[in-house]
């Protein structure tokens, strides 16, 4: 017995043929670029916060004072186990309820991403500092340098070159993590992408464009990190 396709099924098959409307992307390109710029801003500010706080935590972790080391270790372990999504919502909604601290969505996004990433940066810094030859510390002490001079003039410049590949990977991760701040209303790329997809009922086109923009930005950032590595002569 031969199977016959009913006219209803044939109509359904015709409707399932998706017609791409890429002209929607060109018509709304300015809005997408505006959102991407906000994503860049969140990522860059979070990287700065994570880099500074991560270095402070790493030095505290290596401190001979046990209470400083314990505090830094507790922060690092807590930050590395806490999901960014949960922490983001806690910062934005929880602080306002518990402490009466009202943050704008942009501020909350930068703060949450930077504080979480600082825990990872702290371990990267610590590994780099510990990789510096102990003879460098001894030579610096023999020259009469104090602790600040030892780290600022001798240890950290060497450690920065060592940690650059790992730090670059972490910075890329921060940039990708910045894509979720739209859940608290930050008008970034994903926020505008969601709004446009709902407005035109064409999610595939807009989310594909957003994905391509994020991938392109990530590759560009990775290329810049590789360029800095070559300029500094890492690995020689």
TORMAR-604235 format. One record per residue: residue in one letter; x, y, z of N, C-alpha, C in turn; residue number from 1. Coordinates in nm, 2 decimals, padded with zeros to 4 digits. Atoms other than C-alpha are relative to their C-alpha. Last residue first. Layout:
R  res    n.xx    n.yy    n.zz   ca.xx   ca.yy   ca.zz    c.xx    c.yy    c.zz    n
R    A       X       Y       Z       X       Y       Z       X       Y       Z  NUM
...
This chain:
R  res    n.xx    n.yy    n.zz   ca.xx   ca.yy   ca.zz    c.xx    c.yy    c.zz    n
R    X  -00.14   00.00   00.04   06.22   03.32   02.54   00.09  -00.02   00.12  236
R    X  -00.05   00.13   00.03   05.87   03.21   02.64   00.15  -00.01  -00.04  235
R    X   00.04   00.10  -00.10   05.71   03.55   02.63   00.06  -00.14  -00.05  234
R    X  -00.09   00.11   00.01   05.90   03.79   02.41  -00.02  -00.11   00.10  233
R    X  -00.07   00.01  -00.13   05.71   04.09   02.54   00.10  -00.11  -00.01  232
R    X  -00.08  -00.12  -00.03   05.61   04.18   02.19   00.08  -00.01   00.12  231
R    X  -00.11   00.00   00.08   05.51   03.82   02.11   00.09   00.13   00.02  230
R    X  -00.09   00.11  -00.04   05.29   03.80   02.41   00.12   00.00  -00.09  229
R    X  -00.07  -00.05  -00.12   05.13   04.14   02.33   00.10  -00.11   00.05  228
R    X  -00.10  -00.10   00.04   05.05   04.01   01.98   00.08   00.06   00.12  227
R    X  -00.11   00.07   00.06   04.89   03.69   02.12   00.11   00.10  -00.05  226
R    X  -00.07   00.06  -00.11   04.67   03.90   02.35   00.13  -00.07  -00.06  225
R    X  -00.08  -00.11  -00.07   04.57   04.12   02.05   00.08  -00.06   00.12  224
R    X  -00.11  -00.04   00.09   04.48   03.80   01.85   00.08   00.11   00.07  223
R    X  -00.10   00.10  -00.01   04.27   03.67   02.14   00.12   00.03  -00.08  222
R    X  -00.06  -00.02  -00.13   04.08   04.00   02.15   00.11  -00.10   00.02  221
R    X  -00.08  -00.12   00.01   04.01   03.98   01.78   00.08   00.02   00.13  220
R    X  -00.12   00.03   00.08   03.90   03.62   01.81   00.09   00.12  -00.01  219
R    X  -00.08   00.09  -00.07   03.66   03.71   02.09   00.13  -00.03  -00.07  218
R    X  -00.06  -00.08  -00.10   03.52   04.01   01.90   00.10  -00.08   00.08  217
R    X  -00.09  -00.09   00.06   03.45   03.79   01.60   00.08   00.09   00.10  216
R    X  -00.12   00.08   00.04   03.29   03.53   01.81   00.11   00.08  -00.06  215
R    X  -00.07   00.04  -00.12   03.07   03.79   01.98   00.12  -00.08  -00.03  214
R    X  -00.07  -00.12  -00.05   02.97   03.95   01.65   00.08  -00.03   00.12  213
R    X  -00.11  -00.03   00.09   02.89   03.61   01.49   00.08   00.12   00.06  212
R    X  -00.10   00.10  -00.02   02.68   03.51   01.79   00.12   00.03  -00.08  211
R    X  -00.06  -00.03  -00.13   02.49   03.84   01.78   00.11  -00.10   00.02  210
R    X  -00.09  -00.12   00.02   02.43   03.79   01.40   00.07   00.04   00.13  209
R    X  -00.11   00.04   00.08   02.30   03.44   01.46   00.10   00.12  -00.02  208
R    X  -00.10   00.07  -00.09   02.09   03.56   01.74   00.12  -00.05  -00.07  207
R    X  -00.06  -00.09  -00.10   01.93   03.82   01.52   00.10  -00.07   00.09  206
R    X  -00.09  -00.10   00.06   01.87   03.60   01.22   00.07   00.08   00.10  205
R    X  -00.12   00.07   00.06   01.74   03.30   01.41   00.09   00.11  -00.06  204
R    X  -00.11   00.02  -00.09   01.51   03.51   01.64   00.13  -00.06  -00.06  203
R    X  -00.10   00.07   00.08   01.29   03.65   01.37   00.12  -00.02   00.09  202
R    X   00.03   00.14   00.00   00.96   03.75   01.54   00.10  -00.08  -00.10  201
R    X   00.02   00.05   00.14   01.02   04.11   01.43  -00.03  -00.14  -00.01  200
R    X   00.07  -00.11   00.07   00.98   04.28   01.78  -00.03  -00.05  -00.14  199
R    X   00.14   00.00  -00.04   01.07   03.97   01.98  -00.08   00.10  -00.09  198
R    X   00.06   00.13   00.04   01.39   03.91   01.79  -00.15   00.00   00.03  197
R    X   00.03   00.00   00.14   01.47   04.28   01.82  -00.06  -00.13  -00.05  196
R    X   00.10  -00.10   00.04   01.43   04.29   02.19  -00.04   00.00  -00.14  195
R    X   00.13   00.06  -00.04   01.63   03.97   02.24  -00.12   00.10  -00.03  194
R    X   00.03   00.11   00.09   01.91   04.11   02.03  -00.13  -00.07   00.04  193
R    X   00.06  -00.05   00.12   01.90   04.44   02.21  -00.03  -00.11  -00.10  192
R    X   00.13  -00.07  -00.04   01.95   04.27   02.55  -00.07   00.05  -00.13  191
R    X   00.10   00.10  -00.01   02.21   04.03   02.40  -00.13   00.06   00.04  190
R    X   00.04   00.06   00.13   02.42   04.32   02.27  -00.11  -00.10   00.02  189
R    X  -00.11   00.04   00.07   02.41   04.52   02.60  -00.04  -00.07  -00.13  188
R    X   00.03  -00.01   00.15   02.13   04.73   02.74   00.12  -00.04  -00.08  187
R    X  -00.11  -00.08   00.06   02.19   04.60   03.10  -00.03   00.00  -00.15  186
R    X   00.04  -00.12   00.07   01.85   04.48   03.22   00.11   00.09  -00.06  185
R    X   00.04  -00.10  -00.10   01.93   04.23   03.49  -00.03   00.13  -00.07  184
R    X   00.11   00.06  -00.08   01.93   03.93   03.25  -00.04   00.10   00.11  183
R    X   00.13  -00.04   00.05   02.13   04.14   03.00  -00.11  -00.05   00.09  182
R    X   00.05  -00.11  -00.09   02.44   04.08   03.22  -00.13   00.06  -00.05  181
R    X   00.11   00.04  -00.08   02.48   03.74   03.05  -00.06   00.11   00.08  180
R    X   00.12   00.02   00.09   02.70   03.84   02.76  -00.12  -00.03   00.09  179
R    X   00.07  -00.13   00.01   02.97   03.98   03.00  -00.13  -00.02  -00.08  178
R    X   00.09  -00.01  -00.11   03.07   03.62   03.07  -00.08   00.12   00.00  177
R    X   00.12   00.08   00.03   03.21   03.60   02.72  -00.10   00.00   00.11  176
R    X   00.08  -00.06   00.11   03.43   03.90   02.79  -00.12  -00.09  -00.04  175
R    X   00.07  -00.11  -00.05   03.54   03.76   03.12  -00.09   00.07  -00.11  174
R    X   00.12   00.06  -00.07   03.63   03.43   02.96  -00.08   00.11   00.06  173
R    X   00.09   00.05   00.10   03.85   03.62   02.71  -00.13  -00.06   00.07  172
R    X   00.07  -00.12   00.05   04.01   03.80   03.00  -00.10  -00.04  -00.11  171
R    X   00.10  -00.04  -00.09   04.08   03.46   03.16  -00.07   00.13  -00.04  170
R    X   00.11   00.09   00.01   04.25   03.33   02.85  -00.11   00.04   00.10  169
R    X   00.07  -00.03   00.13   04.47   03.64   02.84  -00.12  -00.09  -00.02  168
R    X   00.09  -00.11  -00.03   04.55   03.59   03.21  -00.08   00.04  -00.13  167
R    X   00.11   00.04  -00.08   04.67   03.24   03.13  -00.09   00.12   00.03  166
R    X   00.09   00.09   00.08   04.89   03.36   02.84  -00.13  -00.04   00.08  165
R    X   00.07  -00.06   00.11   05.02   03.66   03.03  -00.09  -00.09  -00.07  164
R    X   00.15   00.03  -00.01   05.10   03.48   03.36  -00.07   00.05  -00.13  163
R    X   00.03   00.14  -00.01   05.48   03.45   03.29  -00.15  -00.03  -00.01  162
R    X  -00.03   00.06   00.12   05.53   03.80   03.16  -00.04  -00.15   00.00  161
R    X   00.10  -00.04   00.10   05.34   03.94   03.45   00.03  -00.06  -00.13  160
R    X   00.12   00.08  -00.01   05.55   03.74   03.69  -00.10   00.03  -00.10  159
R    X  -00.03   00.13   00.05   05.88   03.89   03.57  -00.13  -00.09   00.00  158
R    X  -00.02  -00.01   00.15   05.75   04.25   03.61   00.03  -00.14  -00.06  157
R    X   00.12  -00.02   00.08   05.60   04.14   03.95   00.02   00.02  -00.15  156
R    X   00.08   00.13   00.01   05.91   04.00   04.11  -00.11   00.02  -00.10  155
R    X  -00.07   00.12   00.04   06.18   04.27   04.06  -00.09  -00.11  -00.03  154
R    X  -00.11  -00.02   00.10   06.07   04.63   04.07   00.06  -00.13  -00.05  153
R    X   00.03  -00.10   00.10   05.72   04.62   04.24   00.11   00.01  -00.11  152
R    X   00.11   00.04   00.09   05.76   04.30   04.43  -00.02   00.09  -00.11  151
R    X  -00.03   00.14   00.05   06.11   04.36   04.58  -00.11  -00.04  -00.10  150
R    X  -00.09  -00.01   00.11   06.04   04.74   04.60   00.03  -00.14  -00.06  149
R    X   00.07  -00.06   00.11   05.73   04.69   04.81   00.09   00.01  -00.12  148
R    X   00.10   00.09   00.06   05.91   04.44   05.04  -00.07   00.06  -00.12  147
R    X   00.11   00.03  -00.09   06.21   04.66   05.10  -00.10  -00.09  -00.08  146
R    X   00.13  -00.05   00.04   06.53   04.65   04.89  -00.11  -00.04   00.10  145
R    X   00.06  -00.09  -00.10   06.86   04.61   05.07  -00.14   00.06  -00.05  144
R    X  -00.03  -00.14   00.05   07.06   04.47   04.77  -00.07   00.10   00.10  143
R    X  -00.14  -00.03  -00.02   07.07   04.14   04.95   00.04   00.14  -00.04  142
R    X  -00.01  -00.03  -00.15   06.69   04.14   04.98   00.15   00.04   00.02  141
R    X   00.06  -00.13  -00.03   06.67   04.18   04.60   00.02   00.03   00.15  140
R    X  -00.09  -00.10   00.05   06.92   03.89   04.55  -00.06   00.14   00.03  139
R    X  -00.12  -00.01  -00.09   06.73   03.67   04.78   00.09   00.11  -00.05  138
R    X   00.03  -00.06  -00.13   06.40   03.74   04.61   00.12   00.02   00.08  137
R    X   00.03  -00.14   00.03   06.55   03.68   04.26  -00.04   00.07   00.13  136
R    X  -00.12  -00.08   00.00   06.71   03.36   04.38  -00.02   00.15  -00.02  135
R    X  -00.02  -00.05  -00.14   06.37   03.23   04.46   00.13   00.08   00.01  134
R    X  -00.11   00.07  -00.07   06.31   03.20   04.08   00.02   00.06   00.14  133
R    X  -00.13  -00.08   00.01   05.98   03.35   03.97   00.10  -00.07   00.09  132
R    X  -00.09   00.05   00.11   05.72   03.07   03.93   00.13   00.08  -00.01  131
R    X  -00.07   00.12  -00.05   05.57   03.15   04.27   00.09  -00.06  -00.10  130
R    X  -00.10  -00.05  -00.10   05.48   03.50   04.15   00.08  -00.12   00.05  129
R    X  -00.11  -00.07   00.07   05.32   03.35   03.83   00.10   00.05   00.10  128
R    X  -00.09   00.10   00.08   05.12   03.09   04.02   00.11   00.07  -00.07  127
R    X  -00.08   00.07  -00.10   05.00   03.36   04.27   00.09  -00.10  -00.07  126
R    X  -00.11  -00.08  -00.05   04.89   03.59   03.98   00.09  -00.08   00.10  125
R    X  -00.09  -00.02   00.12   04.69   03.32   03.81   00.12   00.08   00.05  124
R    X  -00.08   00.12   00.01   04.54   03.22   04.15   00.09   00.01  -00.12  123
R    X  -00.09   00.01  -00.11   04.43   03.58   04.21   00.09  -00.13  -00.01  122
R    X  -00.12  -00.07   00.02   04.30   03.61   03.86   00.10  -00.01   00.11  121
R    X  -00.08   00.08   00.10   04.05   03.33   03.92   00.13   00.07  -00.03  120
R    X  -00.04   00.12  -00.06   03.92   03.50   04.24   00.09  -00.09  -00.09  119
R    X  -00.12  -00.03  -00.08   03.92   03.84   04.07   00.05  -00.13   00.07  118
R    X  -00.12   00.03   00.07   03.68   03.69   03.81   00.13   00.03   00.08  117
R    X  -00.02   00.14   00.02   03.40   03.67   04.06   00.13  -00.03  -00.07  116
R    X  -00.03   00.07  -00.13   03.45   04.02   04.18   00.02  -00.15  -00.01  115
R    X  -00.13  -00.03  -00.05   03.48   04.17   03.83   00.03  -00.08   00.13  114
R    X  -00.09   00.07   00.09   03.17   03.99   03.69   00.15   00.03   00.05  113
R    X   00.01   00.15  -00.02   02.96   04.09   03.99   00.10  -00.07  -00.09  112
R    X  -00.04   00.04  -00.13   03.08   04.45   04.00   00.00  -00.15   00.01  111
R    X  -00.15  -00.01  -00.01   03.06   04.51   03.63   00.05  -00.05   00.13  110
R    X  -00.06   00.10   00.09   02.70   04.37   03.61   00.15   00.01   00.01  109
R    X   00.01   00.13  -00.06   02.59   04.56   03.92   00.07  -00.11  -00.09  108
R    X  -00.09   00.01  -00.12   02.72   04.89   03.79   00.00  -00.14   00.06  107
R    X  -00.14   00.00   00.06   02.54   04.84   03.45   00.10  -00.02   00.12  106
R    X  -00.03   00.13   00.06   02.22   04.74   03.63   00.14  -00.01  -00.06  105
R    X   00.05   00.00   00.13   02.23   05.05   03.85   00.04  -00.14  -00.06  104
R    X  -00.09  -00.02   00.11   02.29   04.98   04.21  -00.07   00.00  -00.14  103
R    X   00.06   00.01   00.14   02.07   05.03   04.50   00.10   00.03  -00.10  102
R    X  -00.09  -00.05   00.10   02.22   04.95   04.84  -00.06  -00.02  -00.14  101
R    X   00.05  -00.12   00.05   01.94   04.91   05.10   00.09   00.07  -00.10  100
R    X  -00.08  -00.11  -00.05   02.14   04.65   05.28  -00.05   00.13  -00.05   99
R    X  -00.07   00.02  -00.13   01.93   04.34   05.25   00.07   00.12   00.06   98
R    X   00.09   00.04  -00.10   01.68   04.43   04.98   00.06  -00.01   00.14   97
R    X   00.10  -00.10  -00.01   01.90   04.64   04.75  -00.10  -00.04   00.11   96
R    X  -00.06  -00.12  -00.07   02.20   04.41   04.81  -00.11   00.11   00.03   95
R    X  -00.02   00.03  -00.14   01.99   04.10   04.71   00.05   00.12   00.08   94
R    X   00.13   00.00  -00.08   01.85   04.23   04.38   00.03  -00.01   00.15   93
R    X   00.09  -00.10   00.05   02.16   04.34   04.18  -00.13   00.01   00.09   92
R    X  -00.05  -00.13  -00.01   02.43   04.16   04.37  -00.10   00.11  -00.03   91
R    X  -00.01  -00.04  -00.14   02.23   03.85   04.43   00.05   00.14   00.02   90
R    X   00.14  -00.02  -00.05   02.12   03.83   04.06   00.01   00.04   00.15   89
R    X   00.05  -00.12   00.06   02.48   03.86   03.95  -00.13   00.04   00.05   88
R    X  -00.06  -00.12  -00.07   02.60   03.61   04.21  -00.05   00.13  -00.07   87
R    X   00.06  -00.01  -00.13   02.35   03.35   04.08   00.06   00.13   00.07   86
R    X   00.14  -00.04   00.02   02.45   03.40   03.72  -00.06   00.02   00.13   85
R    X   00.01  -00.14   00.03   02.82   03.39   03.80  -00.14   00.05  -00.01   84
R    X   00.03  -00.03   00.14   02.80   03.06   03.97  -00.02   00.15  -00.02   83
R    X   00.13  -00.07   00.01   02.98   03.05   04.31  -00.03   00.02  -00.15   82
R    X   00.11   00.10  -00.01   03.26   02.79   04.33  -00.14   00.06  -00.02   81
R    X  -00.01   00.10   00.11   03.55   03.00   04.21  -00.11  -00.11   00.01   80
R    X   00.02  -00.06   00.13   03.45   03.30   04.42   00.01  -00.10  -00.11   79
R    X   00.14  -00.03   00.02   03.41   03.10   04.74  -00.03   00.06  -00.14   78
R    X   00.08   00.12   00.01   03.75   02.94   04.70  -00.15   00.03  -00.02   77
R    X  -00.03   00.06   00.13   03.92   03.27   04.62  -00.09  -00.13  -00.01   76
R    X   00.06  -00.08   00.11   03.75   03.46   04.90   00.02  -00.08  -00.13   75
R    X   00.14   00.02  -00.01   03.84   03.19   05.16  -00.07   00.07  -00.12   74
R    X   00.03   00.14   00.04   04.20   03.18   05.04  -00.15  -00.02   00.00   73
R    X  -00.01   00.01   00.15   04.22   03.56   05.06  -00.03  -00.14  -00.05   72
R    X   00.11  -00.08   00.06   04.08   03.56   05.42   00.01  -00.01  -00.15   71
R    X   00.12   00.08  -00.02   04.31   03.28   05.53  -00.12   00.07  -00.07   70
R    X   00.00   00.11   00.09   04.62   03.45   05.39  -00.13  -00.08   00.00   69
R    X   00.02  -00.06   00.13   04.53   03.78   05.56   00.00  -00.12  -00.10   68
R    X   00.13  -00.05   00.01   04.47   03.60   05.89  -00.03   00.06  -00.14   67
R    X   00.09   00.10   00.02   04.79   03.40   05.86  -00.15   00.05  -00.03   66
R    X   00.11  -00.02  -00.10   05.02   03.69   05.82  -00.11  -00.10  -00.03   65
R    X  -00.03   00.08  -00.12   05.31   03.55   05.62  -00.10   00.01   00.11   64
R    X  -00.05  -00.07  -00.12   05.14   03.70   05.31   00.03  -00.10   00.11   63
R    X  -00.14   00.03  -00.03   05.12   03.48   05.00   00.06   00.07   00.12   62
R    X  -00.01   00.15  -00.01   04.74   03.48   04.99   00.14  -00.04   00.03   61
R    X   00.05   00.03  -00.14   04.74   03.86   05.07   00.01  -00.15   00.02   60
R    X  -00.10  -00.04  -00.10   04.96   03.91   04.77  -00.04  -00.03   00.14   59
R    X  -00.12   00.08   00.01   04.73   03.71   04.55   00.11   00.03   00.10   58
R    X   00.03   00.13  -00.06   04.42   03.89   04.68   00.12  -00.10  -00.01   57
R    X   00.01  -00.03  -00.15   04.57   04.23   04.60  -00.02  -00.14   00.07   56
R    X  -00.14  -00.02  -00.05   04.67   04.11   04.25   00.00   00.02   00.15   55
R    X  -00.06   00.13   00.01   04.31   03.97   04.19   00.15   00.01   00.05   54
R    X   00.04   00.07  -00.12   04.16   04.30   04.31   00.07  -00.14   00.00   53
R    X  -00.05  -00.07  -00.12   04.36   04.50   04.05  -00.03  -00.08   00.12   52
R    X  -00.14   00.00   00.00   04.31   04.25   03.76   00.06   00.06   00.13   51
R    X  -00.05   00.13  -00.03   03.95   04.17   03.84   00.15   00.00   00.01   50
R    X   00.03   00.03  -00.14   03.85   04.54   03.86   00.06  -00.14   00.04   49
R    X  -00.08  -00.09  -00.08   04.03   04.62   03.53  -00.02  -00.04   00.15   48
R    X  -00.14   00.05   00.01   03.88   04.31   03.36   00.09   00.09   00.09   47
R    X  -00.01   00.12  -00.09   03.53   04.40   03.49   00.15  -00.05  -00.01   46
R    X   00.00  -00.05  -00.14   03.58   04.76   03.34   00.01  -00.12   00.10   45
R    X  -00.12  -00.07  -00.03   03.68   04.61   03.01   00.01   00.05   00.14   44
R    X  -00.11   00.09  -00.01   03.40   04.35   03.00   00.13   00.07   00.04   43
R    X   00.01   00.09  -00.12   03.12   04.59   03.09   00.12  -00.09   00.01   42
R    X  -00.02  -00.08  -00.12   03.24   04.85   02.84  -00.01  -00.08   00.12   41
R    X  -00.14  -00.03  -00.01   03.28   04.59   02.56   00.03   00.08   00.13   40
R    X  -00.07   00.12  -00.04   02.93   04.47   02.62   00.14   00.02   00.02   39
R    X   00.02   00.01  -00.14   02.81   04.83   02.60   00.06  -00.13   00.06   38
R    X  -00.09  -00.09  -00.07   02.98   04.86   02.27  -00.02   00.00   00.15   37
R    X  -00.13   00.06  -00.01   02.81   04.54   02.15   00.10   00.10   00.07   36
R    X   00.00   00.10  -00.11   02.47   04.69   02.24   00.14  -00.06   00.01   35
R    X   00.01  -00.07  -00.13   02.54   05.00   02.03   00.00  -00.10   00.11   34
R    X  -00.13  -00.06  -00.03   02.66   04.78   01.75   00.00   00.07   00.13   33
R    X  -00.08   00.11  -00.05   02.33   04.58   01.76   00.14   00.05   00.03   32
R    X   00.05   00.04  -00.14   02.12   04.90   01.75   00.09  -00.11   00.05   31
R    X  -00.05  -00.10  -00.10   02.33   05.04   01.46  -00.04  -00.04   00.14   30
R    X  -00.14   00.02  -00.03   02.28   04.72   01.26   00.05   00.10   00.11   29
R    X  -00.01  -00.02  -00.14   01.90   04.73   01.27   00.15  -00.01   00.05   28
R    X   00.09  -00.11  -00.04   01.84   04.77   00.90   00.01   00.04   00.15   27
R    X  -00.05  -00.12   00.05   02.14   04.56   00.81  -00.08   00.12   00.04   26
R    X  -00.12  -00.03  -00.07   02.02   04.28   01.04   00.06   00.13  -00.05   25
R    X   00.03  -00.05  -00.13   01.67   04.29   00.91   00.12   00.04   00.08   24
R    X   00.01  -00.14   00.01   01.81   04.26   00.56  -00.05   00.06   00.13   23
R    X  -00.12  -00.07  -00.05   01.92   03.92   00.66  -00.01   00.15  -00.01   22
R    X   00.02  -00.14   00.03   01.57   03.78   00.61   00.12   00.08   00.06   21
R    X  -00.08  -00.09  -00.08   01.62   03.41   00.59  -00.02   00.14  -00.05   20
R    X  -00.06  -00.10   00.09   01.33   03.21   00.45   00.08   00.10   00.08   19
R    X  -00.03  -00.13  -00.06   01.26   02.90   00.65   00.06   00.09  -00.10   18
R    X  -00.11  -00.05   00.07   01.09   02.61   00.47   00.03   00.15   00.05   17
R    X  -00.12   00.02  -00.08   00.86   02.48   00.74   00.12   00.05  -00.07   16
R    X  -00.02  -00.10  -00.10   00.56   02.64   00.57   00.13  -00.02   00.08   15
R    X  -00.03  -00.12   00.07   00.60   02.43   00.26   00.03   00.11   00.11   14
R    X  -00.14   00.01   00.05   00.62   02.12   00.47   00.04   00.13  -00.07   13
R    X  -00.09  -00.02  -00.12   00.30   02.22   00.65   00.14   00.00  -00.04   12
R    X   00.00  -00.14  -00.04   00.12   02.28   00.32   00.09   00.02   00.12   11
R    X  -00.07  -00.07   00.10   00.22   01.93   00.20   00.01   00.15   00.03   10
R    X  -00.14   00.03  -00.03   00.10   01.78   00.53   00.09   00.08  -00.10    9
R    X  -00.03  -00.07  -00.12  -00.24   01.95   00.48   00.15  -00.02   00.03    8
R    X  -00.02  -00.14   00.02  -00.26   01.83   00.12   00.04   00.08   00.12    7
R    X   00.12  -00.09   00.01  -00.22   01.48   00.23   00.03   00.14  -00.03    6
R    X  -00.02  -00.12  -00.08   00.09   01.28   00.15  -00.12   00.08  -00.02    5
R    X   00.03  -00.12   00.07   00.01   00.93   00.02   00.00   00.12   00.10    4
R    X   00.04  -00.11  -00.09   00.16   00.61   00.14  -00.02   00.13  -00.09    3
R    X  -00.08  -00.12   00.01   00.15   00.33  -00.11  -00.05   00.11   00.09    2
R    X   00.09  -00.12   00.00   00.00   00.00   00.00   00.09   00.12   00.00    1
